[in-house]
Amino acid sequence: MRNRIKTTMAASVLLFAMSCNNGEATNSNTANAADNTTNTGQSGVQDDESAKNVVQIAVGSKDHSTLVTAVTTAELVDALSNAGPFTVFAPTNAAFDKLPAGTVEGLLKPEKRDDLTTILQYHVSLGVFKTDMFQDGQTIGQVDGGNITLSVKPDGIYVNGTAKIVGSVVASNGIVHVIDGVLLPPAK
């Protein structure tokens, strides 16, 4: 009987020691995983099978490299990679080229990040607004707090009377309307 108690106690101590070691390894692994997630937001999720989100659509377009640079500089990649849904009015590189010389370069400077963020947020609506839903004179609230106005004309749909929607792409978290002009929020 005494040997049986000693054996049971020894086994209990051994199991306890093993569980403590496993706990330390698990805690260490958890800490490492937490460190990795802090460095990567929603944009870091690897998924090659699902439909592309609004950011991935822009990244995959050779005509939107300026927009991608601006979104990255403003640190909006993770926000726009989230579930949304978002309607993004995405200016092409040619649209940015229409701005006065030096405008884009100036907005990409660290001290202009707030202005850049406001401009980019003026290109995003919460919700999915497809072109067949648009009506002449319709206003849509933007993420920056401003509104855009749509004009439905025989030759197409215009945003704020100047930027024409030249194409649309459905995304996993919304829709991207490609526009031929940059939208500038009204002065506050």
Order of alpha helices (4+ residues) and beta strands (2+ residues): alpha-alpha-alpha-alpha-beta-alpha-alpha-alpha-beta-beta-beta-beta-beta-beta
